[in-house]
Amino acid sequence: MLAILIQTALMLPQGAAGAPDTTIETTLPEINFFDEVVVQDEEKGPWSGSADAGMTLISGNNESSNGSANFEMKWAEGLDAFDFGAHYAGTRTTNKATNDASTTSRLYLYEAGYDRFFTEAKDFYGYAKASSREDIPNGLQSRNDIGVGVGYSFFLYENASVSVEGGSSYVAENKVGTLADSSAVARAAYKFATPIMEAIDFDGAGEYLNGDDIETYTQDFGVSWSFEEAWYLRASYNIAWDGNPSAGFSSTDRRFNLVVGTSF
């Protein structure tokens, strides 16, 4: 009798009353890609930076050597971000006929800044900054500034953004052959970054200061090629303009640099 009941149960169609449930349930692991990205960012840590250097030697009627070095460090966590930069660019020329050597450019630039974002989107922020610039062969003994203001970033598409800033700064400068001057000035600045090809990026930044006898504009445009995971080749064009240069000095200095660097 028991054997007959077992055979009858096995022959019942699926879903019929008394039929055994032969459904096989499978459970797939829940994957949240956003959580994975967040974990990777946390593992990377708040610190990042870059360092690069380059040198050019020219021979002929005059012998010339150009050297440059740049170092940048950034820390960002939550709604706070700090950055620091140190830059050097110099040119030394030797006249082969007279064997006289002279330094035609020796730029030292130090920068530090703090950004406090007001939104989780990190588009609207307040800033505090300070910098020190020196290029005695081109007429600038020192220009030190400290200032505060606000900025806004426009995120155009992936890895592309434009930021504008406005505020006020206090500037103290000393030019070759003139008396030292200091003044509160208005400040306007911008910066941008965008990819133009795979592994090739275009970026730039500019700053304008104006107040009393102080009026300056500086800019830095560059193209970077990431030829390895953490290594890049960068070509940049820099301008430093002074609205009131010292006697005997030009108002505009231009530099072209080619450097190899690493990011970390």
Secondary structure, DSSP 8 states (H G I E B T S, - for coil): -HHHHHHHHHHS-TTSTT--------------HHHHHHHHHHHH-SEEEEEEEEEEEE-SSEEEEEEEEEEEEEEEETTEEEEEEEEEEEEEEEETTTTEEEEEEEEEEEEEEEEEESSTT--EEEEEEEEEEEEGGGTEEEEEEEEEEEEEEEEEETTEEEEEEEEEEEEEEEETTS--EEEEEEEEEEEEEEEEETTEEEEEEEEEEEETTEEEEEEEEEEEEEEETTEEEEEEEEEEEESS--TTS-SEEEEEEEEEEEE-
